[in-house]
Amino acid sequence: MPILFIHWITQYGPPALFSLLMLGIIGLPVPDETLLTFAGVLVSQGKLPFVPTLVAANLGSMVGITVSYALGRTTGLALVHRYGRWIHLTDERLHQVNLWLSHKGRWSLTFGYFLPGVRHITGIVAGSSELPFANFSLFAYLGACVWSSSFVLVGWYVGDEWQAVLGRIRQHILTAVAILVGLGIAYLLVQRRRSR
């Protein structure tokens, strides 16, 4: 983690955590999980207060994904209309994404936080597909709280061993992603064979 981020968190505490997480969820290069875990370590050392740190982590994540949703809602469709044909993204495909999010994919807003890269685009995709804000906020905010609280609590619990534990957590997440991708590909292949 950059020394500058360590300094900000140590010096300014929960407000710095809120700001950095918000910017990280929007898509700026902020090491989100590392930041949350490190904040938890500072809580365990008595250098940050527990409840304000947890609240800052949750709110930073929630505000960040709300900004992403707003960007998708306001500029996403314009970008699709202007450049979508170059990547075969049409209004019809956005409509299909909206149907998927409304019926089956809402949980991707919740669990997508645990997948690096995915949490940065779910808000934009939800906004671009015009998923109603009530549906978006319910699942996205739940995910924000579960994800950010989990990593703060990991840092608080493991203390000085946080870097080794965080590395193992990332390995498990990558393994889970690989399994899910494999299952998804298998499912699509079975569906394609059945449709023939």
Backbone as CSV, one residue per row, in Angstrom:
resi,resn,N_x,N_y,N_z,CA_x,CA_y,CA_z,C_x,C_y,C_z
1,MET,0.853,-1.185,0.000,0.000,0.000,0.000,0.891,1.238,0.000
2,PRO,0.570,2.243,-0.821,1.394,3.453,-0.853,1.526,4.112,0.517
3,ILE,2.725,4.617,0.796,3.008,5.278,2.078,2.058,6.450,2.309
4,LEU,1.693,7.132,1.234,0.799,8.288,1.355,-0.544,7.876,1.968
5,PHE,-1.089,6.738,1.515,-2.361,6.258,2.058,-2.226,5.906,3.536
6,ILE,-1.121,5.266,3.892,-0.863,4.919,5.293,-0.839,6.181,6.141
7,HIS,-0.162,7.203,5.628,-0.075,8.478,6.358,-1.455,9.091,6.532
8,TRP,-2.253,9.116,5.450,-3.587,9.722,5.531,-4.466,9.009,6.548
9,ILE,-4.468,7.666,6.493,-5.310,6.900,7.416,-4.847,7.110,8.854
10,THR,-3.533,7.064,9.056,-2.998,7.224,10.408,-3.245,8.630,10.941
11,GLN,-3.090,9.617,10.061,-3.201,11.018,10.477,-4.651,11.482,10.603
12,TYR,-5.484,11.134,9.623,-6.835,11.712,9.560,-7.942,10.713,9.906
13,GLY,-7.603,9.445,10.051,-8.539,8.443,10.537,-9.753,8.196,9.659
14,PRO,-10.955,8.056,10.263,-12.163,7.703,9.519,-12.494,8.615,8.327
15,PRO,-12.324,9.955,8.421,-12.622,10.757,7.227,-11.741,10.400,6.026
16,ALA,-10.473,10.089,6.280,-9.580,9.687,5.189,-10.010,8.340,4.624
17,LEU,-10.400,7.424,5.504,-10.871,6.110,5.057,-12.118,6.257,4.189
18,PHE,-13.056,7.069,4.624,-14.274,7.327,3.845,-13.924,7.846,2.451
19,SER,-13.076,8.873,2.389,-12.747,9.506,1.107,-12.024,8.548,0.168
20,LEU,-11.026,7.823,0.698,-10.257,6.911,-0.147,-11.114,5.764,-0.662
21,LEU,-11.968,5.229,0.196,-12.837,4.133,-0.251,-13.834,4.609,-1.299
22,MET,-14.399,5.776,-1.100,-15.337,6.311,-2.073,-14.661,6.422,-3.439
23,LEU,-13.458,6.986,-3.462,-12.733,7.144,-4.724,-12.326,5.796,-5.307
24,GLY,-11.982,4.845,-4.434,-11.599,3.519,-4.909,-12.751,2.782,-5.563
25,ILE,-13.948,2.880,-4.986,-15.107,2.203,-5.560,-15.482,2.838,-6.891
26,ILE,-15.312,4.143,-7.008,-15.598,4.826,-8.273,-14.653,4.343,-9.366
27,GLY,-13.439,3.918,-8.969,-12.534,3.363,-9.971,-11.116,3.879,-9.918
28,LEU,-10.829,4.794,-9.005,-9.453,5.263,-8.885,-8.580,4.163,-8.281
29,PRO,-7.270,4.173,-8.578,-6.394,3.082,-8.111,-6.102,3.153,-6.614
30,VAL,-7.066,2.714,-5.834,-6.930,2.661,-4.376,-7.002,1.184,-3.971
31,PRO,-6.039,0.685,-3.194,-6.071,-0.723,-2.775,-7.111,-0.939,-1.672
32,ASP,-8.358,-1.126,-2.082,-9.494,-1.112,-1.161,-9.363,-2.103,0.004
33,GLU,-9.174,-3.402,-0.322,-9.120,-4.401,0.747,-7.947,-4.157,1.684
34,THR,-6.818,-3.768,1.105,-5.637,-3.496,1.922,-5.913,-2.334,2.869
35,LEU,-6.560,-1.317,2.357,-6.901,-0.135,3.147,-7.828,-0.500,4.306
36,LEU,-8.852,-1.288,4.006,-9.810,-1.693,5.041,-9.142,-2.555,6.111
37,THR,-8.314,-3.494,5.667,-7.655,-4.385,6.623,-6.683,-3.610,7.500
38,PHE,-5.946,-2.695,6.888,-5.008,-1.869,7.646,-5.746,-1.006,8.665
39,ALA,-6.909,-0.476,8.278,-7.716,0.311,9.222,-8.130,-0.561,10.405
40,GLY,-8.481,-1.823,10.137,-8.826,-2.740,11.217,-7.662,-2.992,12.154
41,VAL,-6.450,-3.071,11.590,-5.245,-3.244,12.411,-5.062,-2.027,13.324
42,LEU,-5.258,-0.831,12.772,-5.131,0.382,13.584,-6.177,0.408,14.700
43,VAL,-7.369,-0.124,14.413,-8.398,-0.220,15.460,-7.914,-1.151,16.566
44,SER,-7.331,-2.300,16.172,-6.871,-3.269,17.178,-5.745,-2.703,18.032
45,GLN,-4.981,-1.756,17.461,-3.874,-1.136,18.201,-4.327,0.081,19.007
46,GLY,-5.604,0.404,18.916,-6.137,1.546,19.651,-5.833,2.882,19.004
47,LYS,-5.394,2.869,17.735,-5.053,4.119,17.047,-6.234,4.719,16.282
48,LEU,-7.268,3.910,16.058,-8.504,4.403,15.442,-9.680,3.915,16.273
49,PRO,-10.737,4.711,16.372,-11.931,4.267,17.105,-12.714,3.248,16.274
50,PHE,-13.248,2.229,16.931,-13.884,1.118,16.226,-15.132,1.539,15.448
51,VAL,-16.126,2.093,16.133,-17.414,2.390,15.484,-17.269,3.440,14.373
52,PRO,-16.587,4.591,14.599,-16.436,5.551,13.501,-15.679,4.976,12.299
53,THR,-14.716,4.100,12.543,-13.978,3.482,11.438,-14.898,2.592,10.627
54,LEU,-15.712,1.793,11.314,-16.653,0.904,10.620,-17.698,1.703,9.847
55,VAL,-18.194,2.766,10.450,-19.187,3.619,9.777,-18.568,4.285,8.552
56,ALA,-17.341,4.792,8.679,-16.663,5.439,7.550,-16.445,4.451,6.409
57,ALA,-16.066,3.216,6.753,-15.851,2.197,5.727,-17.147,1.883,4.991
58,ASN,-18.224,1.691,5.742,-19.518,1.382,5.120,-20.012,2.539,4.250
59,LEU,-19.964,3.747,4.800,-20.469,4.913,4.050,-19.612,5.217,2.823
60,GLY,-18.296,5.090,2.956,-17.427,5.327,1.804,-17.746,4.386,0.662
61,SER,-17.980,3.106,0.990,-18.327,2.122,-0.033,-19.690,2.422,-0.646
62,MET,-20.643,2.796,0.196,-21.994,3.077,-0.291,-22.028,4.322,-1.177
63,VAL,-21.338,5.370,-0.746,-21.328,6.606,-1.543,-20.601,6.371,-2.866
64,GLY,-19.501,5.617,-2.831,-18.754,5.344,-4.056,-19.585,4.622,-5.090
65,ILE,-20.304,3.581,-4.679,-21.099,2.837,-5.664,-22.325,3.640,-6.106
66,THR,-22.819,4.541,-5.243,-23.932,5.407,-5.642,-23.488,6.394,-6.717
67,VAL,-22.283,6.926,-6.566,-21.738,7.819,-7.599,-21.571,7.051,-8.916
68,SER,-21.076,5.809,-8.838,-20.933,4.989,-10.045,-22.294,4.754,-10.703
69,TYR,-23.297,4.461,-9.891,-24.647,4.259,-10.408,-25.144,5.531,-11.105
70,ALA,-24.930,6.684,-10.458,-25.368,7.960,-11.040,-24.650,8.236,-12.357
71,LEU,-23.355,7.918,-12.413,-22.609,8.103,-13.664,-23.172,7.206,-14.768
72,GLY,-23.461,5.963,-14.403,-24.051,5.057,-15.389,-25.418,5.525,-15.840
73,ARG,-26.186,6.048,-14.905,-27.554,6.488,-15.216,-27.544,7.729,-16.110
74,THR,-26.604,8.653,-15.859,-26.604,9.927,-16.589,-25.788,9.888,-17.873
75,THR,-24.656,9.189,-17.853,-23.798,9.202,-19.043,-23.715,7.851,-19.739
76,GLY,-24.127,6.799,-19.041,-24.000,5.458,-19.612,-24.762,5.283,-20.904
77,LEU,-26.033,5.692,-20.907,-26.841,5.523,-22.115,-26.325,6.364,-23.265
78,ALA,-25.867,7.566,-22.971,-25.318,8.423,-24.028,-24.085,7.776,-24.656
79,LEU,-23.242,7.177,-23.808,-22.056,6.495,-24.328,-22.431,5.262,-25.141
80,VAL,-23.463,4.546,-24.693,-23.913,3.374,-25.458,-24.432,3.801,-26.818
81,HIS,-25.235,4.869,-26.849,-25.778,5.338,-28.123,-24.671,5.813,-29.061
82,ARG,-23.641,6.397,-28.485,-22.580,6.957,-29.325,-21.543,5.925,-29.756
83,TYR,-21.107,5.068,-28.804,-19.999,4.155,-29.088,-20.368,2.677,-28.990
84,GLY,-21.588,2.379,-28.578,-21.963,0.993,-28.330,-21.829,0.076,-29.525
85,ARG,-22.079,0.590,-30.711,-22.027,-0.282,-31.882,-20.636,-0.850,-32.126
86,TRP,-19.614,-0.128,-31.645,-18.235,-0.602,-31.851,-17.927,-1.828,-30.999
87,ILE,-18.624,-1.984,-29.906,-18.388,-3.162,-29.057,-19.651,-4.026,-28.972
88,HIS,-20.548,-3.853,-29.963,-21.782,-4.643,-30.067,-22.657,-4.517,-28.822
89,LEU,-22.693,-3.317,-28.255,-23.546,-3.048,-27.102,-24.693,-2.161,-27.569
90,THR,-25.892,-2.702,-27.505,-27.070,-2.003,-28.009,-28.067,-1.755,-26.874
91,ASP,-29.099,-0.987,-27.189,-30.171,-0.766,-26.217,-30.822,-2.091,-25.830
92,GLU,-30.954,-2.989,-26.817,-31.566,-4.294,-26.542,-30.727,-5.095,-25.550
93,ARG,-29.430,-5.049,-25.699,-28.555,-5.774,-24.756,-28.615,-5.149,-23.367
94,LEU,-28.674,-3.825,-23.311,-28.827,-3.170,-22.008,-30.150,-3.566,-21.358
95,HIS,-31.189,-3.681,-22.174,-32.484,-4.118,-21.652,-32.381,-5.535,-21.081
96,GLN,-31.656,-6.408,-21.782,-31.456,-7.777,-21.283,-30.683,-7.771,-19.964
97,VAL,-29.667,-6.901,-19.876,-28.907,-6.782,-18.630,-29.818,-6.312,-17.507
98,ASN,-30.691,-5.357,-17.808,-31.620,-4.844,-16.809,-32.554,-5.956,-16.314
99,LEU,-33.063,-6.769,-17.249,-33.925,-7.885,-16.861,-33.165,-8.867,-15.979
100,TRP,-31.921,-9.156,-16.359,-31.107,-10.087,-15.571,-30.851,-9.532,-14.175
101,LEU,-30.482,-8.237,-14.107,-30.241,-7.617,-12.800,-31.507,-7.601,-11.956
102,SER,-32.635,-7.346,-12.587,-33.892,-7.245,-11.840,-34.331,-8.591,-11.283
103,HIS,-34.042,-9.666,-12.010,-34.553,-10.973,-11.592,-33.504,-11.841,-10.907
104,LYS,-32.356,-12.019,-11.539,-31.374,-12.965,-11.009,-30.066,-12.304,-10.592
105,GLY,-29.745,-11.186,-11.197,-28.409,-10.630,-11.013,-28.243,-9.619,-9.908
106,ARG,-29.324,-9.374,-9.160,-29.212,-8.360,-8.103,-28.157,-8.738,-7.072
107,TRP,-28.007,-10.037,-6.852,-27.016,-10.477,-5.871,-25.595,-10.204,-6.333
108,SER,-25.406,-9.981,-7.651,-24.057,-9.621,-8.124,-23.665,-8.244,-7.589
109,LEU,-24.660,-7.405,-7.299,-24.372,-6.110,-6.681,-23.873,-6.293,-5.256
110,THR,-24.353,-7.359,-4.603,-23.941,-7.627,-3.224,-22.582,-8.303,-3.170
111,PHE,-22.437,-9.401,-3.908,-21.216,-10.196,-3.802,-20.120,-9.736,-4.753
112,GLY,-20.470,-8.853,-5.691,-19.473,-8.315,-6.612,-18.387,-7.505,-5.916
113,TYR,-18.679,-7.016,-4.723,-17.683,-6.257,-3.957,-16.444,-7.096,-3.672
114,PHE,-16.633,-8.395,-3.517,-15.525,-9.261,-3.144,-14.636,-9.617,-4.335
115,LEU,-15.019,-9.170,-5.529,-14.252,-9.481,-6.733,-13.604,-8.208,-7.259
116,PRO,-12.270,-8.121,-7.162,-11.584,-6.921,-7.669,-11.937,-6.686,-9.137
117,GLY,-12.220,-5.453,-9.459,-12.611,-5.103,-10.820,-14.113,-5.128,-11.002
118,VAL,-14.783,-6.124,-10.420,-16.236,-6.233,-10.573,-16.930,-5.132,-9.788
119,ARG,-16.457,-4.877,-8.569,-17.121,-3.857,-7.747,-17.015,-2.470,-8.377
120,HIS,-16.068,-2.274,-9.272,-15.892,-0.966,-9.893,-16.848,-0.747,-11.062
121,ILE,-17.441,-1.824,-11.576,-18.314,-1.654,-12.742,-19.782,-1.970,-12.465
122,THR,-20.084,-2.651,-11.353,-21.480,-3.044,-11.134,-22.405,-1.839,-11.009
123,GLY,-21.951,-0.791,-10.346,-22.779,0.401,-10.212,-23.040,1.067,-11.547
124,ILE,-21.999,1.162,-12.368,-22.143,1.783,-13.692,-23.079,0.960,-14.568
125,VAL,-22.908,-0.369,-14.543,-23.774,-1.244,-15.346,-25.219,-1.141,-14.868
126,ALA,-25.419,-1.142,-13.549,-26.783,-1.030,-13.013,-27.416,0.297,-13.417
127,GLY,-26.656,1.382,-13.356,-27.190,2.683,-13.762,-27.466,2.755,-15.245
128,SER,-26.546,2.233,-16.062,-26.712,2.268,-17.522,-27.914,1.451,-17.961
129,SER,-28.178,0.356,-17.267,-29.312,-0.495,-17.644,-30.619,-0.004,-17.036
130,GLU,-30.549,1.137,-16.313,-31.725,1.768,-15.708,-32.416,0.872,-14.684
131,LEU,-31.615,0.114,-13.944,-32.165,-0.637,-12.824,-32.733,0.368,-11.831
132,PRO,-33.965,0.168,-11.356,-34.547,1.128,-10.402,-33.646,1.304,-9.180
133,PHE,-33.563,2.542,-8.694,-32.663,2.844,-7.592,-32.997,2.036,-6.336
134,ALA,-34.271,1.774,-6.098,-34.652,1.007,-4.909,-34.037,-0.390,-4.945
135,ASN,-34.099,-1.051,-6.108,-33.492,-2.377,-6.246,-31.982,-2.291,-6.113
136,PHE,-31.407,-1.310,-6.788,-29.960,-1.138,-6.750,-29.472,-0.917,-5.320
137,SER,-30.089,0.028,-4.623,-29.587,0.413,-3.306,-29.712,-0.721,-2.297
138,LEU,-30.799,-1.479,-2.350,-30.981,-2.568,-1.397,-29.819,-3.557,-1.463
139,PHE,-29.501,-4.018,-2.660,-28.480,-5.056,-2.808,-27.065,-4.477,-2.763
140,ALA,-26.873,-3.297,-3.350,-25.535,-2.700,-3.362,-25.109,-2.252,-1.964
141,TYR,-26.016,-1.667,-1.223,-25.663,-1.184,0.118,-25.439,-2.342,1.088
142,LEU,-26.209,-3.408,0.916,-25.966,-4.606,1.720,-24.548,-5.125,1.455
143,GLY,-24.186,-5.197,0.172,-22.844,-5.657,-0.192,-21.763,-4.744,0.349
144,ALA,-22.004,-3.440,0.291,-21.018,-2.476,0.799,-20.739,-2.715,2.272
145,CYS,-21.803,-2.911,3.046,-21.631,-3.101,4.489,-20.958,-4.431,4.817
146,VAL,-21.369,-5.504,4.141,-20.779,-6.819,4.405,-19.305,-6.827,4.025
147,TRP,-18.992,-6.304,2.841,-17.616,-6.315,2.335,-16.696,-5.462,3.202
148,SER,-17.051,-4.214,3.414,-16.153,-3.326,4.151,-16.016,-3.760,5.614
149,SER,-17.110,-4.173,6.223,-17.042,-4.625,7.615,-16.183,-5.878,7.739
150,SER,-16.295,-6.782,6.771,-15.523,-8.024,6.817,-14.028,-7.751,6.870
151,PHE,-13.551,-6.872,5.997,-12.110,-6.632,5.946,-11.611,-5.820,7.141
152,VAL,-12.428,-4.893,7.632,-12.046,-4.169,8.857,-11.943,-5.157,10.019
153,LEU,-12.903,-6.063,10.125,-12.898,-7.035,11.211,-11.745,-8.030,11.083
154,VAL,-11.391,-8.395,9.852,-10.222,-9.268,9.654,-8.970,-8.585,10.191
155,GLY,-8.765,-7.313,9.815,-7.608,-6.567,10.306,-7.607,-6.434,11.814
156,TRP,-8.776,-6.180,12.387,-8.893,-6.047,13.841,-8.564,-7.366,14.536
157,TYR,-9.018,-8.470,13.940,-8.849,-9.780,14.567,-7.414,-10.299,14.454
158,VAL,-6.788,-10.155,13.271,-5.460,-10.779,13.073,-4.312,-9.860,13.462
159,GLY,-4.553,-8.557,13.553,-3.514,-7.621,14.000,-2.294,-7.608,13.098
160,ASP,-1.117,-7.845,13.670,0.135,-7.723,12.928,0.303,-8.750,11.815
161,GLU,-0.483,-9.803,11.831,-0.390,-10.842,10.792,-1.237,-10.500,9.569
162,TRP,-1.725,-9.280,9.500,-2.724,-8.922,8.504,-2.268,-9.110,7.063
163,GLN,-1.008,-8.845,6.752,-0.572,-8.956,5.357,-0.587,-10.401,4.875
164,ALA,-0.110,-11.324,5.715,-0.118,-12.742,5.346,-1.553,-13.251,5.201
165,VAL,-2.420,-12.865,6.138,-3.812,-13.312,6.090,-4.517,-12.737,4.872
166,LEU,-4.270,-11.474,4.569,-4.893,-10.844,3.402,-4.462,-11.548,2.121
167,GLY,-3.194,-11.945,2.053,-2.710,-12.692,0.884,-3.453,-14.008,0.719
168,ARG,-3.676,-14.719,1.819,-4.405,-15.990,1.750,-5.860,-15.766,1.347
169,ILE,-6.466,-14.705,1.876,-7.849,-14.395,1.500,-7.943,-14.133,0.000
170,ARG,-7.003,-13.392,-0.534,-7.013,-13.098,-1.980,-6.866,-14.371,-2.797
171,GLN,-6.018,-15.295,-2.343,-5.864,-16.562,-3.066,-7.172,-17.332,-3.077
172,HIS,-7.875,-17.354,-1.934,-9.153,-18.060,-1.872,-10.194,-17.397,-2.770
173,ILE,-10.184,-16.066,-2.812,-11.128,-15.356,-3.672,-10.854,-15.672,-5.137
174,LEU,-9.580,-15.675,-5.540,-9.236,-15.996,-6.932,-9.635,-17.425,-7.289
175,THR,-9.439,-18.353,-6.353,-9.857,-19.742,-6.588,-11.362,-19.819,-6.774
176,ALA,-12.100,-19.110,-5.912,-13.561,-19.105,-6.017,-14.016,-18.501,-7.344
177,VAL,-13.351,-17.423,-7.778,-13.690,-16.794,-9.059,-13.453,-17.767,-10.202
178,ALA,-12.302,-18.457,-10.177,-11.989,-19.415,-11.239,-13.047,-20.519,-11.301
179,ILE,-13.479,-21.013,-10.134,-14.514,-22.048,-10.101,-15.831,-21.518,-10.657
180,LEU,-16.211,-20.299,-10.245,-17.463,-19.713,-10.726,-17.438,-19.468,-12.228
181,VAL,-16.303,-18.993,-12.725,-16.177,-18.778,-14.175,-16.303,-20.110,-14.914
182,GLY,-15.642,-21.139,-14.389,-15.739,-22.467,-14.998,-17.168,-22.984,-15.013
183,LEU,-17.870,-22.831,-13.892,-19.266,-23.257,-13.824,-20.145,-22.448,-14.782
184,GLY,-19.858,-21.136,-14.874,-20.622,-20.296,-15.794,-20.434,-20.701,-17.240
185,ILE,-19.207,-21.006,-17.627,-18.929,-21.446,-18.996,-19.608,-22.780,-19.270
186,ALA,-19.524,-23.704,-18.309,-20.180,-25.006,-18.469,-21.688,-24.832,-18.634
187,TYR,-22.276,-23.936,-17.828,-23.715,-23.681,-17.919,-24.091,-23.136,-19.299
188,LEU,-23.301,-22.173,-19.801,-23.584,-21.600,-21.122,-23.459,-22.633,-22.222
189,LEU,-22.453,-23.513,-22.117,-22.285,-24.564,-23.122,-23.459,-25.535,-23.105
190,VAL,-23.928,-25.895,-21.914,-25.089,-26.797,-21.805,-26.331,-26.121,-22.387
191,GLN,-26.525,-24.839,-22.083,-27.688,-24.115,-22.616,-27.640,-24.023,-24.134
192,ARG,-26.453,-23.784,-24.669,-26.309,-23.679,-26.125,-26.614,-25.023,-26.784
193,ARG,-26.129,-26.103,-26.167,-26.391,-27.430,-26.733,-27.861,-27.757,-26.691
194,ARG,-28.555,-27.381,-25.592,-29.994,-27.650,-25.483,-30.778,-26.851,-26.509
195,SER,-30.353,-25.596,-26.758,-31.090,-24.756,-27.714,-30.973,-25.268,-29.135
196,ARG,-29.899,-26.027,-29.411,-29.772,-26.613,-30.750,-30.713,-27.793,-30.895
